[in-house]
Amino acid sequence: MTPAKALMHPLVKPLVFVLALLPLAWLIYGALTDRLGANPAEYLIRAGGDWSLRFLCITLAVTPLRVITGTPALARFRRMLGLFVYFYVVLHLLSYSWFDMGFDLGEIAKDIAKRPFILVGFAGFVLLSPLAATSFNAAVKKMGARRWQMLHKLVYLIAGLGILHFFWMRAGKNDFAEVFVYAAVIALLLGWRLQQFLKKKRLPSMIGGRTELSKQ
């Protein structure tokens, strides 16, 4: 069986779904067995953010991998992986709201306004919400493919906000090693998309030029 056919097997999508839930399973297990270190609340908050960025990188990598490897079947996992980005962002936000702020909405609002890195992170969550809400076939049909694609290009801005949020969070401890890794991966993935966009823009102009030359 070829890799492309294997990816189309009915059991592969449920398997990817289960694998994407393993970080959550580990966090629950770690919390129940006291394996999250000296500050479990901080560990849970940061883990939600870390896994949000990891799934964002994985989701953005789907299209380049699909094109480079010539494996169209990879596209069937992209939407689900994108929803897991939102899932772990929500987990990150809920952990912060619960463990740091005790679900005090007034204090949360003040904290968002007072601390730029939280404001940037919250802005990323707000922008990501309509993408998650429209990640279904019915939404694509209702909006139309063109408008749906334009809306989902917000993921590039969201990726930048996520990196900025992470950078400012680590700035207090002057610890940027992981930030640079995520920034490099996302820059590489977005750079590939920019290259593909420019190639598509250049191709019609080249064809048009050849057509004009052929008429002469």
C-alpha positions in Angstrom: 0.0 0.0 0.0 1.4 3.4 -1.0 1.6 6.2 1.6 -1.1 8.2 -0.2 -3.5 5.2 0.0 -2.6 4.5 3.6 -3.5 8.1 4.5 -6.9 7.6 3.0 -7.7 4.7 5.2 -10.8 5.3 7.3 -8.9 4.7 10.6 -6.2 7.2 10.0 -8.3 10.3 10.8 -9.5 8.9 14.1 -5.9 7.9 14.9 -4.7 11.5 14.3 -7.5 12.7 16.5 -6.5 10.5 19.3 -2.8 11.4 18.9 -3.7 15.1 19.1 -5.4 14.5 22.4 -2.3 12.8 24.0 -0.9 16.1 25.3 -4.2 16.7 27.1 -4.2 13.2 28.5 -0.6 13.6 29.8 -1.6 16.9 31.5 -4.6 15.3 33.2 -2.5 12.3 34.3 0.3 14.6 35.5 -2.1 16.7 37.5 -3.7 13.7 39.1 -0.4 12.1 40.0 1.4 15.3 41.0 4.0 15.1 38.2 3.8 18.7 37.0 6.6 20.1 39.1 6.6 22.6 42.0 4.1 24.9 40.3 1.4 22.8 38.6 -0.8 25.8 37.7 2.0 27.6 35.9 2.9 24.3 34.1 -0.6 23.9 32.9 -0.9 27.5 31.6 2.4 27.3 29.8 1.7 23.8 28.4 -1.5 25.0 26.8 0.4 27.8 25.1 3.2 25.5 24.0 0.9 23.0 22.4 -1.1 25.8 20.7 2.2 26.9 18.9 3.2 23.3 18.1 -0.2 22.5 16.5 0.0 25.8 14.7 3.3 24.8 13.2 2.0 21.3 12.3 -1.1 22.8 10.7 0.9 25.3 8.6 3.3 22.5 7.6 0.5 20.4 6.0 0.3 22.3 2.7 4.1 22.5 2.1 4.4 18.8 2.9 1.4 18.0 0.6 2.9 19.9 -2.3 6.6 18.9 -1.8 5.8 15.2 -1.3 3.0 15.1 -3.9 0.6 13.7 -1.3 -2.8 15.4 -1.7 -4.3 13.1 1.0 -2.5 15.1 3.7 -5.0 18.0 3.1 -7.8 15.9 4.8 -6.1 16.4 8.2 -5.5 20.2 8.0 -8.9 21.4 9.2 -8.9 19.0 12.1 -5.4 20.0 13.1 -6.4 23.7 12.9 -9.2 23.0 15.3 -6.7 21.5 17.7 -4.8 24.8 17.6 -8.0 26.4 18.9 -8.6 23.7 21.4 -5.2 24.2 23.1 -5.5 28.0 22.9 -8.8 27.7 24.8 -7.1 25.4 27.3 -4.3 28.0 27.7 -6.9 30.8 28.2 -9.0 28.8 30.6 -6.0 27.7 32.7 -4.9 31.4 32.9 -8.4 32.6 33.8 -8.8 29.9 36.5 -5.4 29.5 38.1 -4.1 33.1 37.8 -7.3 35.1 38.0 -9.9 32.8 39.7 -12.4 33.4 36.8 -12.8 37.1 38.0 -13.8 38.7 34.7 -13.2 42.2 35.9 -9.6 41.4 36.9 -9.1 39.5 33.7 -10.2 42.6 31.7 -7.8 44.8 33.7 -4.9 42.3 33.3 -5.5 42.2 29.5 -5.4 46.0 29.3 -2.4 46.3 31.6 0.0 43.7 30.2 0.8 43.9 26.5 1.8 40.2 26.1 -1.6 39.1 27.4 -3.4 41.7 25.2 -1.5 40.3 22.2 -2.4 36.7 23.2 -6.0 37.6 23.7 -6.1 39.3 20.3 -4.8 36.1 18.7 -7.6 34.1 20.4 -10.3 36.6 19.2 -9.0 36.4 15.6 -8.7 32.6 15.8 -12.3 32.2 17.0 -14.0 32.9 13.6 -11.6 30.6 11.9 -12.6 27.8 14.2 -16.3 28.6 13.9 -16.1 28.4 10.1 -13.9 25.3 9.8 -16.8 23.2 8.5 -18.1 22.4 5.0 -21.4 24.2 5.7 -19.6 27.4 6.5 -17.5 27.1 3.3 -20.7 26.7 1.2 -22.5 29.6 3.0 -19.6 32.0 2.8 -18.3 31.0 -0.6 -14.8 29.6 -1.2 -13.2 33.0 -2.0 -14.5 34.8 1.1 -13.7 31.7 3.3 -10.2 31.6 2.0 -9.7 35.3 2.6 -10.9 34.9 6.2 -8.6 32.0 6.9 -5.6 34.0 5.7 -5.9 35.6 9.2 -3.9 32.6 10.3 -0.7 34.4 9.2 -1.4 37.3 11.4 -2.4 35.0 14.3 0.9 33.2 13.9 2.8 36.5 14.3 0.7 37.4 17.3 1.4 34.0 18.9 5.1 34.4 18.5 5.0 38.0 19.9 3.0 36.8 22.8 5.5 34.0 23.5 8.4 36.4 23.1 7.1 39.0 25.6 6.2 36.2 28.0 9.8 34.9 27.9 11.4 38.4 27.9 11.0 38.7 31.7 13.3 35.8 32.2 15.5 36.6 29.2 14.9 33.1 27.8 14.4 33.2 24.1 15.8 29.9 22.9 12.4 28.3 22.3 11.0 31.5 20.9 13.6 31.6 18.2 12.9 27.9 17.3 9.1 28.5 16.9 9.8 31.8 15.1 12.2 30.1 12.7 9.8 27.3 11.9 6.8 29.7 11.3 9.0 32.0 9.2 10.1 29.1 7.1 6.6 27.9 6.5 5.2 31.4 5.7 8.3 32.1 3.5 7.4 29.0 1.5 3.9 30.3 1.0 5.2 33.7 -0.1 7.5 32.0 -2.6 4.5 30.0 -4.0 2.4 33.1 -4.2 5.1 35.1 -6.1 5.6 32.1 -8.4 1.9 32.0 -9.3 1.9 35.8 -9.9 5.0 35.6 -12.1 3.7 32.6 -14.2 0.8 34.5 -15.9 3.0 37.4 -16.7 5.6 35.1 -18.3 2.9 33.3 -20.3 1.4 36.7 -21.4 4.9 37.8 -22.5 5.4 34.7 -24.6 2.0 35.2 -26.2 2.8 38.7 -27.2 6.2 37.6 -28.6 4.4 34.8 -30.6 2.1 37.4 -32.2 5.1 39.5 -33.5 
